[in-house]
Amino acid sequence: MSYTITEVLTIDVDIFETLFNASYEKMEQGTMPWGSLNNPSTLEEKKEVLKERFATFCTWPTTKVILWSKDDTPIQIAAGNIDPYDSSYIGWSWALLGPDANNSKSWLYDVNYLAQTKEHLKELFGIIGQKIECVKDGTLYNYHMNKPSAPTFYEVTEEISADGKIAVLRYAYL
């Protein structure tokens, strides 16, 4: 199996819609903070506002959009920011995840995916890690805190909001 990781300069609508549709159920279960996107109400409004955000991230100098493919099948697109005041990490704002050609998301736990992502992001952006903000004990949090082979690739630290609801996770590459 082979992974390709590329920076996206313009949004491919077909790829975006495929990954959006594959992610929509999880987003509706609480992984997407629709309030931060002005609370779109319909499926089409949600798709359009998120697509616009991804497209905007393609144009700003400190924001990046990255596409992962497995054996030529798009499996993930993520939009993030390299903060000039904390340029050692890329902070992911949004991500859409889809199945591979075998209709599986097991790639999320594949050591090749983790290793290639680490090397590519370090080389491409000169960063020491990644960070995300997520709901404490939510599905995204639990995935990131429980990847079986993750300790091989990075050390995870977390900051919890005063109300205990939000976690900022930092992954420093080893």
C-alpha positions in Angstrom: 0.0 0.0 0.0 1.2 3.4 -0.9 0.3 6.8 0.5 0.6 10.1 -1.4 0.5 13.3 0.6 0.2 16.6 -1.3 -0.5 20.2 -0.6 -3.7 21.4 -2.3 -3.7 24.8 -4.0 -7.3 24.5 -5.3 -10.2 22.4 -4.1 -11.2 19.5 -6.4 -15.0 19.6 -5.9 -15.4 15.9 -6.6 -12.8 14.8 -4.0 -14.1 17.3 -1.5 -17.7 16.1 -1.9 -16.8 12.5 -1.7 -14.8 13.0 1.6 -17.5 15.4 2.9 -20.2 12.8 2.3 -18.1 10.1 3.9 -17.6 12.3 7.0 -21.0 13.8 7.3 -22.5 11.3 9.8 -19.6 11.8 12.2 -19.7 15.5 11.8 -23.4 15.5 12.8 -22.6 13.4 15.8 -20.5 16.2 17.2 -17.1 16.3 15.6 -17.8 19.4 13.6 -18.3 22.7 15.4 -21.0 24.1 13.1 -21.3 27.1 15.4 -17.9 28.2 14.3 -19.2 28.2 10.7 -22.3 30.4 11.4 -24.6 27.4 12.0 -25.5 26.4 8.5 -28.7 24.3 8.7 -29.1 22.1 5.6 -26.7 19.5 4.2 -26.0 21.7 1.2 -25.4 24.8 3.3 -23.0 22.8 5.5 -21.1 21.4 2.5 -20.9 24.8 0.8 -19.6 26.7 3.8 -17.0 24.1 4.6 -15.9 23.9 1.0 -15.5 27.7 1.0 -13.4 27.5 4.2 -11.1 24.9 2.6 -10.8 26.9 -0.5 -9.9 30.0 1.5 -7.2 28.1 3.4 -5.7 27.3 0.0 -5.0 31.0 -0.6 -3.6 32.3 2.7 0.2 32.2 3.3 0.0 30.6 6.8 -2.8 28.2 6.1 -2.4 24.8 4.4 -4.7 22.2 2.9 -3.3 18.7 2.6 -4.7 15.7 0.7 -3.8 12.1 1.6 -4.5 9.3 -0.9 -4.0 5.6 -0.5 -3.3 3.7 -3.6 -4.7 6.6 -5.6 -7.9 6.8 -3.6 -8.4 10.1 -1.7 -8.8 9.3 2.0 -8.4 12.5 3.8 -8.2 16.3 3.3 -7.3 18.6 6.2 -7.0 22.3 6.5 -4.7 23.8 9.1 -2.8 26.9 10.2 0.9 27.4 10.9 0.7 30.2 13.4 3.6 32.7 13.0 3.7 32.9 16.8 3.9 29.1 17.2 5.3 28.0 13.9 6.6 24.7 15.2 3.2 23.0 14.9 0.5 22.9 12.3 -2.9 23.3 13.9 -5.7 21.5 12.1 -9.0 23.3 11.8 -11.0 20.9 9.7 -10.5 17.4 8.4 -12.6 15.1 6.2 -12.0 11.4 6.3 -13.1 8.7 3.9 -12.6 5.1 3.2 -9.9 3.6 1.0 -10.6 1.5 -2.1 -11.6 -1.4 0.1 -14.2 0.7 1.9 -12.2 0.7 5.1 -10.8 3.4 7.4 -8.3 1.1 8.9 -5.6 3.3 7.3 -6.1 5.6 10.3 -4.1 3.1 12.4 -1.6 2.1 9.7 2.0 2.7 10.8 2.9 3.6 7.2 0.3 6.3 7.2 1.6 7.7 10.5 5.2 7.5 9.4 4.7 9.1 6.0 2.6 11.9 7.5 5.2 12.6 10.1 8.1 12.7 7.5 6.1 14.7 4.9 4.9 17.4 7.3 8.3 17.8 8.9 10.0 18.1 5.5 7.4 20.2 3.8 6.7 22.7 6.6 9.7 22.3 9.0 7.4 21.7 11.9 8.0 19.5 15.0 4.4 18.3 15.3 0.7 18.8 14.9 -2.1 20.1 17.2 -5.8 19.8 17.2 -8.6 21.2 19.3 -11.4 18.7 20.0 -14.2 17.8 22.4 -12.7 16.1 25.5 -13.7 12.4 25.5 -15.3 12.8 22.1 -14.7 10.4 19.2 -11.9 12.6 17.7 -10.2 12.9 21.1 -10.5 9.2 21.8 -9.1 8.3 18.4 -6.1 10.6 18.8 -5.4 9.5 22.4 -5.7 5.7 21.7 -3.8 5.0 18.4 -1.9 1.8 19.2 1.4 2.7 17.5 1.3 6.5 18.1 3.9 6.5 20.8 6.4 5.3 18.2 6.0 8.5 16.3 5.1 11.3 18.7 4.6 12.4 22.3 1.1 13.6 23.0 0.4 16.4 25.5 -3.0 18.0 26.2 -4.4 21.2 27.6 -7.9 21.1 28.9 -10.2 24.2 28.9 -11.3 25.6 32.2 -14.8 24.1 31.8 -13.2 20.6 31.0 -15.0 20.3 27.6 -12.3 21.2 25.1 -8.9 19.6 24.7 -6.0 21.0 22.7 -3.7 18.0 21.8 -0.1 18.6 20.7 1.8 15.8 18.9 5.6 16.4 19.1 7.3 14.1 16.7 10.0 11.9 18.1 
